[in-house]
């Protein structure tokens, strides 16, 4: 065992983030000192295997933005929701985006069908009953089969630059609430969340009525958190929300403490910055919204930074919308599907 471990350690010796590799190994040693139960190590093995398989599929393809599409597996091919999911993904693919689903039938099958194999990813899962991936996903390079739901949801949200939720059951609502919770608590960066159903289908109206009457009016969420998501009834509107979200806004990163940096495709003027500080002063713990320049291996980008009040995530979406409405011109604004 020692010889095999030393051989494995040798393979990690020249790894870039070496200190983090050492920390991970220390965690394994600490776990070994905590438990020798086989079930605990089976759980750990399954979790790490899921992460390994997910990274092996997604790491080579992170240069292009992806849209997660969730919805019922029980929707029939003749249903309006099924056809809308096909049309949605077809238009997303035509706009340069790729699509991620849970790899099953219904809405998931429709979304992969619309995007086509070249631009489809599937996140399947082992279940006691048969759950084969739909035929619109390349099983060799674009499919991950997870052991656990929590790792599956993690990769859905980690690798998606937008989430479109369509009518569905418990699993769909679980995925939607997971996304809203992680965004609201700043455990993931802001992404557009779109609630989509065909015109005349009141699925999301019922959901919003519940959120207002049973949750918001009791003071359990901030009314501003409704800015995190958009409800629409057409494919054009859904794709428009996603494309517009990345018009000026590029990405953001939470630094140590309360520092937040927004990376942009174009720099606002001094006058525009002054207006932003006036309109969004409630986002700040201290100081002001200030410009900065971000330099990385991917390039040099303008940005804004400030001390962010994490209780104001809904208002942060308001700031992103405000930025995207500014008359800032840059060639990169024509390609919101590109991460780099």
GUTI-481422 format. One record per residue (C-alpha): x, y, z; residue number from 1. Coordinates in steps of 0.001 Angstrom, whole numbers. Each point is the difference from the previous one (the first is absolute). Example, Ala and Ser with C-alpha at 12.3 -4.5 7.8 and 13.67 -1.06 7.14 Angstrom:
# GUTI-481422
@x = 12300 | y = -4500 | z = 7800 | i = 1
@x = 1370 | y = 3440 | z = -660 | i = 2
//
This chain:
# GUTI-481422
@x = 0 | y = 0 | z = 0 | i = 1
@x = 2790 | y = 2445 | z = 888 | i = 2
@x = 1764 | y = -684 | z = -3300 | i = 3
@x = -3176 | y = 594 | z = -1996 | i = 4
@x = -732 | y = 3214 | z = 1877 | i = 5
@x = 3551 | y = 1266 | z = -569 | i = 6
@x = -361 | y = -765 | z = -3718 | i = 7
@x = -3276 | y = 1955 | z = -111 | i = 8
@x = 1587 | y = 2881 | z = 1904 | i = 9
@x = 2750 | y = 82 | z = -2609 | i = 10
@x = -2614 | y = 577 | z = -2706 | i = 11
@x = -1272 | y = 3022 | z = 1946 | i = 12
@x = 3424 | y = 1500 | z = 730 | i = 13
@x = 71 | y = 2347 | z = -2990 | i = 14
@x = -3650 | y = 958 | z = 184 | i = 15
@x = -662 | y = 3747 | z = -285 | i = 16
@x = -2052 | y = 698 | z = 3165 | i = 17
@x = 2279 | y = -2228 | z = 2047 | i = 18
@x = -964 | y = 1473 | z = 3366 | i = 19
@x = -3665 | y = -804 | z = -607 | i = 20
@x = 901 | y = -3545 | z = -1005 | i = 21
@x = 1804 | y = -376 | z = 3331 | i = 22
@x = -3048 | y = 1349 | z = 1843 | i = 23
@x = -2261 | y = -2534 | z = -1745 | i = 24
@x = 2330 | y = -2832 | z = 996 | i = 25
@x = 49 | y = 1267 | z = 3581 | i = 26
@x = -3803 | y = -115 | z = 1 | i = 27
@x = 134 | y = -3661 | z = -1046 | i = 28
@x = 2427 | y = -763 | z = 2805 | i = 29
@x = -2263 | y = 1778 | z = 2497 | i = 30
@x = -3033 | y = -1946 | z = -1257 | i = 31
@x = 1958 | y = -3247 | z = 402 | i = 32
@x = 715 | y = 959 | z = 3594 | i = 33
@x = -3692 | y = 743 | z = 559 | i = 34
@x = -1650 | y = -3068 | z = -1490 | i = 35
@x = 881 | y = -3486 | z = -1213 | i = 36
@x = -3617 | y = -847 | z = -889 | i = 37
@x = -126 | y = -1429 | z = -3508 | i = 38
@x = -3289 | y = 1800 | z = -765 | i = 39
@x = 1660 | y = 3361 | z = 685 | i = 40
@x = 2822 | y = -786 | z = -2418 | i = 41
@x = -2442 | y = -1314 | z = -2622 | i = 42
@x = -1787 | y = 3352 | z = 283 | i = 43
@x = 3281 | y = 1897 | z = -338 | i = 44
@x = 1070 | y = -2124 | z = -2967 | i = 45
@x = -3341 | y = 576 | z = -1741 | i = 46
@x = 138 | y = 3738 | z = 579 | i = 47
@x = 3557 | y = 364 | z = -1315 | i = 48
@x = -813 | y = -2258 | z = -2965 | i = 49
@x = -2949 | y = 2247 | z = -885 | i = 50
@x = 2238 | y = 3077 | z = 177 | i = 51
@x = 2687 | y = -1715 | z = -2115 | i = 52
@x = -2493 | y = -1007 | z = -2683 | i = 53
@x = -1668 | y = 3409 | z = -63 | i = 54
@x = 3273 | y = 1875 | z = -337 | i = 55
@x = 1228 | y = -2322 | z = -2742 | i = 56
@x = -3038 | y = 906 | z = -2122 | i = 57
@x = -249 | y = 3730 | z = 689 | i = 58
@x = 3576 | y = 1245 | z = 408 | i = 59
@x = 805 | y = -162 | z = -3748 | i = 60
@x = -3144 | y = 1977 | z = -887 | i = 61
@x = -67 | y = 2981 | z = 2336 | i = 62
@x = 726 | y = 2569 | z = -2708 | i = 63
@x = -3692 | y = 47 | z = -982 | i = 64
@x = -2961 | y = 911 | z = 2215 | i = 65
@x = -2526 | y = -2696 | z = 807 | i = 66
@x = -3672 | y = 190 | z = 928 | i = 67
@x = -1497 | y = -2501 | z = 2428 | i = 68
@x = -3561 | y = -1019 | z = -896 | i = 69
@x = -2124 | y = -1772 | z = 2612 | i = 70
@x = -3552 | y = -1293 | z = -205 | i = 71
@x = -2206 | y = -3046 | z = 247 | i = 72
@x = 1157 | y = -3358 | z = -1349 | i = 73
@x = -3658 | y = -932 | z = -517 | i = 74
@x = -910 | y = 2554 | z = -2661 | i = 75
@x = -1105 | y = -1771 | z = -3202 | i = 76
@x = 1374 | y = 880 | z = -3426 | i = 77
@x = -3322 | y = 1501 | z = -1085 | i = 78
@x = -193 | y = 2357 | z = 2990 | i = 79
@x = 466 | y = 3756 | z = -533 | i = 80
@x = 2643 | y = 17 | z = 2740 | i = 81
@x = 2018 | y = -2655 | z = -1874 | i = 82
@x = -82 | y = 1962 | z = -3244 | i = 83
@x = 918 | y = 3218 | z = 1789 | i = 84
@x = 3043 | y = -1721 | z = 1541 | i = 85
@x = 1075 | y = -1169 | z = -3481 | i = 86
@x = -404 | y = 3511 | z = -1395 | i = 87
@x = 1806 | y = 1551 | z = 2967 | i = 88
@x = 3098 | y = -2153 | z = -352 | i = 89
@x = 17 | y = 266 | z = -3770 | i = 90
@x = 104 | y = 3788 | z = 309 | i = 91
@x = 2596 | y = -117 | z = 2780 | i = 92
@x = 2231 | y = -2208 | z = -2136 | i = 93
@x = -473 | y = 2318 | z = -2975 | i = 94
@x = 1141 | y = 2859 | z = 2268 | i = 95
@x = 3175 | y = -1924 | z = 874 | i = 96
@x = -982 | y = -1317 | z = 3437 | i = 97
@x = 181 | y = -3634 | z = 1100 | i = 98
@x = -2670 | y = -1796 | z = 2029 | i = 99
@x = 168 | y = -2131 | z = 3151 | i = 100
@x = -2859 | y = -2238 | z = 1166 | i = 101
@x = -549 | y = -2885 | z = 2377 | i = 102
@x = 265 | y = -2352 | z = -3029 | i = 103
@x = -3459 | y = -1503 | z = 447 | i = 104
@x = -3241 | y = 156 | z = -1954 | i = 105
@x = -2665 | y = 2674 | z = -260 | i = 106
@x = 1313 | y = 3554 | z = 216 | i = 107
@x = 3569 | y = -1295 | z = 313 | i = 108
@x = -255 | y = -2044 | z = -3187 | i = 109
@x = -1647 | y = 2903 | z = -1806 | i = 110
@x = 2753 | y = 2419 | z = 1017 | i = 111
@x = 2782 | y = -2348 | z = -1131 | i = 112
@x = -1913 | y = -702 | z = -3188 | i = 113
@x = -250 | y = 3692 | z = -835 | i = 114
@x = 3681 | y = 681 | z = 704 | i = 115
@x = 1281 | y = -3124 | z = -1768 | i = 116
@x = 2775 | y = -2355 | z = 1120 | i = 117
@x = 2810 | y = 2443 | z = -738 | i = 118
@x = -1350 | y = 2546 | z = 2480 | i = 119
@x = -1698 | y = -2253 | z = 2566 | i = 120
@x = 1208 | y = -1230 | z = 3373 | i = 121
@x = -1803 | y = -2486 | z = 2211 | i = 122
@x = 232 | y = -579 | z = 3743 | i = 123
@x = -1434 | y = -3464 | z = 558 | i = 124
@x = -266 | y = -1772 | z = 3365 | i = 125
@x = 16 | y = -3560 | z = 1332 | i = 126
@x = -3491 | y = -912 | z = 1239 | i = 127
@x = -1529 | y = -3249 | z = 1287 | i = 128
@x = -2183 | y = -27 | z = -3123 | i = 129
@x = 1183 | y = 426 | z = -3573 | i = 130
@x = 842 | y = 3572 | z = -1032 | i = 131
@x = 1739 | y = -97 | z = -3368 | i = 132
@x = 1354 | y = 3216 | z = -1502 | i = 133
@x = -1958 | y = 1334 | z = -2949 | i = 134
@x = 1420 | y = -567 | z = -3490 | i = 135
@x = 803 | y = 3666 | z = -671 | i = 136
@x = 3146 | y = -25 | z = 2169 | i = 137
@x = 3388 | y = -1332 | z = -1090 | i = 138
@x = 630 | y = -2738 | z = 2611 | i = 139
@x = 3747 | y = 19 | z = -632 | i = 140
@x = 858 | y = 3655 | z = 647 | i = 141
@x = -3053 | y = 1936 | z = 1243 | i = 142
@x = -1630 | y = -2297 | z = 2574 | i = 143
@x = 731 | y = -339 | z = 3725 | i = 144
@x = -1649 | y = -2721 | z = 2100 | i = 145
@x = -108 | y = 1067 | z = 3648 | i = 146
@x = -410 | y = -2090 | z = 3115 | i = 147
@x = -1497 | y = 2790 | z = 2114 | i = 148
@x = -2589 | y = 2695 | z = -595 | i = 149
@x = 1982 | y = 2635 | z = 1883 | i = 150
@x = 3046 | y = -350 | z = -2272 | i = 151
@x = -2271 | y = -36 | z = -3043 | i = 152
@x = -1695 | y = 3248 | z = 1053 | i = 153
@x = 3375 | y = 1509 | z = 843 | i = 154
@x = 1262 | y = -524 | z = -3545 | i = 155
@x = -3259 | y = 1187 | z = -1538 | i = 156
@x = 306 | y = 3328 | z = 1816 | i = 157
@x = 3799 | y = 275 | z = -68 | i = 158
@x = 263 | y = -473 | z = -3750 | i = 159
@x = -3131 | y = 1933 | z = -1017 | i = 160
@x = 213 | y = 3703 | z = -836 | i = 161
@x = -3802 | y = 182 | z = 17 | i = 162
@x = -2868 | y = -2165 | z = 1208 | i = 163
@x = -3355 | y = -417 | z = -1749 | i = 164
@x = -2645 | y = -1718 | z = 2113 | i = 165
@x = -3031 | y = -1421 | z = -1785 | i = 166
@x = -3070 | y = -1658 | z = 1562 | i = 167
@x = 927 | y = -3071 | z = 2004 | i = 168
@x = -394 | y = -1930 | z = 3222 | i = 169
@x = 1931 | y = -308 | z = 3243 | i = 170
@x = 3381 | y = -460 | z = -1707 | i = 171
@x = -443 | y = 3096 | z = -2163 | i = 172
@x = -1028 | y = 2148 | z = 2968 | i = 173
@x = 2881 | y = -1423 | z = 2035 | i = 174
@x = 2453 | y = 1097 | z = -2696 | i = 175
@x = -1607 | y = 3439 | z = -255 | i = 176
@x = 28 | y = 586 | z = 3765 | i = 177
@x = 3579 | y = -1258 | z = 198 | i = 178
@x = 1017 | y = 2606 | z = -2590 | i = 179
@x = -1905 | y = 2794 | z = 1749 | i = 180
@x = 1462 | y = -956 | z = 3390 | i = 181
@x = 3599 | y = -99 | z = -1240 | i = 182
@x = -402 | y = 3315 | z = -1815 | i = 183
@x = -1771 | y = 1682 | z = 2902 | i = 184
@x = 2739 | y = -1073 | z = 2435 | i = 185
@x = 2879 | y = 872 | z = -2388 | i = 186
@x = 1154 | y = -3626 | z = -151 | i = 187
@x = -56 | y = 318 | z = -3768 | i = 188
@x = 384 | y = 2972 | z = -2310 | i = 189
@x = -3073 | y = 1753 | z = -1427 | i = 190
@x = -1394 | y = -1595 | z = -3154 | i = 191
@x = -3292 | y = 637 | z = -1794 | i = 192
@x = -2828 | y = -2205 | z = 1271 | i = 193
@x = -2948 | y = -227 | z = -2396 | i = 194
@x = -3406 | y = -1530 | z = 764 | i = 195
@x = -1462 | y = -1083 | z = -3342 | i = 196
@x = -3366 | y = -1488 | z = -934 | i = 197
@x = -2156 | y = 336 | z = -3120 | i = 198
@x = -2416 | y = 2924 | z = -247 | i = 199
@x = -3194 | y = -884 | z = 1856 | i = 200
@x = 1734 | y = -2516 | z = 2285 | i = 201
@x = -348 | y = 1355 | z = 3558 | i = 202
@x = 2569 | y = -2338 | z = 1643 | i = 203
@x = 2391 | y = 2794 | z = 1011 | i = 204
@x = -2807 | y = 2379 | z = 969 | i = 205
@x = -1092 | y = -2540 | z = 2625 | i = 206
@x = 3586 | y = -359 | z = 1190 | i = 207
@x = 484 | y = 3771 | z = 272 | i = 208
@x = -3333 | y = 344 | z = 1826 | i = 209
@x = 1242 | y = -2508 | z = 2555 | i = 210
@x = 3331 | y = 1806 | z = 341 | i = 211
@x = -1732 | y = 3324 | z = 637 | i = 212
@x = -2882 | y = -1138 | z = 2213 | i = 213
@x = 1725 | y = -2689 | z = 2043 | i = 214
@x = 3618 | y = 1175 | z = 58 | i = 215
@x = 524 | y = 3649 | z = -915 | i = 216
@x = -2955 | y = 1466 | z = 1907 | i = 217
@x = 1213 | y = -1785 | z = 3148 | i = 218
@x = 3342 | y = 1749 | z = -320 | i = 219
@x = 1876 | y = -3241 | z = -678 | i = 220
@x = 1618 | y = 1356 | z = -3173 | i = 221
@x = 691 | y = 3506 | z = -1198 | i = 222
@x = -2366 | y = 1316 | z = -2711 | i = 223
@x = 3157 | y = 1086 | z = -1875 | i = 224
@x = 991 | y = -3669 | z = -393 | i = 225
@x = -2684 | y = -280 | z = -2688 | i = 226
@x = 2493 | y = 1866 | z = -2225 | i = 227
@x = 2129 | y = -3150 | z = -67 | i = 228
@x = -2362 | y = -1695 | z = -2463 | i = 229
@x = -2027 | y = 961 | z = -3096 | i = 230
@x = -3308 | y = -1574 | z = -953 | i = 231
@x = -701 | y = -145 | z = -3750 | i = 232
@x = -2298 | y = -1904 | z = -2352 | i = 233
@x = 1960 | y = -35 | z = -3253 | i = 234
@x = 3271 | y = -1438 | z = -1235 | i = 235
@x = 1061 | y = 3352 | z = -1455 | i = 236
@x = -452 | y = 1657 | z = 3383 | i = 237
@x = 1903 | y = -2752 | z = 1849 | i = 238
@x = 2971 | y = 116 | z = -2357 | i = 239
@x = -112 | y = 3802 | z = 84 | i = 240
@x = 275 | y = 34 | z = 3808 | i = 241
@x = 3054 | y = -2279 | z = -115 | i = 242
@x = 1776 | y = 1851 | z = -2799 | i = 243
@x = -651 | y = 3385 | z = 1565 | i = 244
@x = 1302 | y = -1115 | z = 3419 | i = 245
@x = 3482 | y = -304 | z = -1536 | i = 246
@x = -161 | y = 3089 | z = -2205 | i = 247
@x = 2242 | y = 2201 | z = 2200 | i = 248
@x = 284 | y = -2202 | z = 3098 | i = 249
@x = 2573 | y = -2768 | z = -505 | i = 250
@x = 367 | y = -1748 | z = 3358 | i = 251
@x = 609 | y = 733 | z = 3654 | i = 252
@x = 2162 | y = -1307 | z = 2809 | i = 253
@x = -388 | y = 152 | z = 3752 | i = 254
@x = 3309 | y = 780 | z = 1664 | i = 255
@x = 986 | y = -267 | z = 3637 | i = 256
@x = -2303 | y = 1768 | z = 2415 | i = 257
@x = -2812 | y = 1909 | z = -1684 | i = 258
@x = 1901 | y = 1118 | z = -3096 | i = 259
@x = -1814 | y = -613 | z = -3275 | i = 260
@x = 1401 | y = 542 | z = -3485 | i = 261
@x = -2112 | y = 241 | z = -3143 | i = 262
@x = 1895 | y = -676 | z = -3229 | i = 263
@x = -1388 | y = 1816 | z = -3034 | i = 264
@x = 248 | y = 31 | z = -3777 | i = 265
@x = 168 | y = 3792 | z = -16 | i = 266
@x = 825 | y = 2752 | z = 2488 | i = 267
@x = -2690 | y = 2464 | z = 1166 | i = 268
@x = 739 | y = 3713 | z = -131 | i = 269
@x = 598 | y = 2098 | z = 3109 | i = 270
@x = -3500 | y = 1443 | z = -292 | i = 271
@x = -1552 | y = -3464 | z = -326 | i = 272
@x = 1974 | y = -1118 | z = 3044 | i = 273
@x = -1283 | y = 2984 | z = 1967 | i = 274
@x = -3587 | y = -933 | z = -843 | i = 275
@x = 613 | y = -3617 | z = 1043 | i = 276
@x = 1353 | y = 1080 | z = 3378 | i = 277
@x = -3124 | y = 2062 | z = 530 | i = 278
@x = -2500 | y = -2664 | z = -1106 | i = 279
@x = 1660 | y = -2994 | z = 1670 | i = 280
@x = 1489 | y = 1436 | z = 3185 | i = 281
@x = -2057 | y = -2556 | z = 1960 | i = 282
@x = 2277 | y = -2759 | z = -1353 | i = 283
@x = 3016 | y = 1444 | z = 1795 | i = 284
@x = 1192 | y = -781 | z = 3495 | i = 285
@x = 2553 | y = 2801 | z = -216 | i = 286
@x = 1698 | y = 2122 | z = -2643 | i = 287
@x = -1135 | y = 254 | z = -3609 | i = 288
@x = -214 | y = -1924 | z = -3258 | i = 289
@x = 3433 | y = 479 | z = -1541 | i = 290
@x = 1548 | y = -877 | z = -3381 | i = 291
@x = 2969 | y = -2360 | z = -276 | i = 292
@x = 1839 | y = -2009 | z = -2651 | i = 293
@x = 81 | y = -3786 | z = 162 | i = 294
@x = 2991 | y = -1813 | z = -1522 | i = 295
@x = 137 | y = -3753 | z = -492 | i = 296
@x = 1172 | y = -2645 | z = -2458 | i = 297
@x = -3245 | y = 517 | z = -1910 | i = 298
@x = 622 | y = 3721 | z = -542 | i = 299
@x = -486 | y = 3456 | z = 1476 | i = 300
@x = -3513 | y = 1099 | z = 934 | i = 301
@x = -1528 | y = 3104 | z = 1550 | i = 302
@x = -1988 | y = -517 | z = 3168 | i = 303
@x = -1700 | y = 1418 | z = 3052 | i = 304
@x = 685 | y = -893 | z = 3631 | i = 305
@x = -1604 | y = 839 | z = 3335 | i = 306
@x = -735 | y = -1248 | z = 3501 | i = 307
@x = -3200 | y = -1965 | z = -591 | i = 308
@x = -2851 | y = -534 | z = 2450 | i = 309
@x = -783 | y = -3668 | z = -676 | i = 310
@x = -3587 | y = 470 | z = 1186 | i = 311
@x = -638 | y = 1988 | z = -3191 | i = 312
@x = 425 | y = -2652 | z = -2687 | i = 313
@x = -3244 | y = 964 | z = -1686 | i = 314
@x = 1193 | y = 3585 | z = -230 | i = 315
@x = 3294 | y = -1213 | z = -1481 | i = 316
@x = -2062 | y = -1422 | z = -2860 | i = 317
@x = -1478 | y = 3482 | z = -347 | i = 318
@x = 3513 | y = 1438 | z = -348 | i = 319
@x = 898 | y = -2610 | z = -2633 | i = 320
@x = -3133 | y = 887 | z = -1969 | i = 321
@x = 895 | y = 3678 | z = 278 | i = 322
@x = 3502 | y = -694 | z = -1337 | i = 323
@x = -1384 | y = -1999 | z = -2902 | i = 324
@x = -2262 | y = 2907 | z = -960 | i = 325
@x = 2909 | y = 2441 | z = -276 | i = 326
@x = 971 | y = 1154 | z = -3509 | i = 327
@x = 3444 | y = -1600 | z = 228 | i = 328
@x = 1432 | y = -1142 | z = -3327 | i = 329
@x = 2457 | y = -2861 | z = -476 | i = 330
@x = 328 | y = -2800 | z = -2554 | i = 331
@x = -104 | y = -2649 | z = 2749 | i = 332
@x = -3557 | y = 1041 | z = 831 | i = 333
@x = -1086 | y = -1775 | z = -3180 | i = 334
@x = 1067 | y = -3393 | z = 1397 | i = 335
@x = -1558 | y = -492 | z = 3436 | i = 336
@x = 345 | y = -3774 | z = -440 | i = 337
@x = 3800 | y = 185 | z = 299 | i = 338
@x = 1551 | y = -161 | z = 3437 | i = 339
@x = 3443 | y = 1189 | z = -1114 | i = 340
//
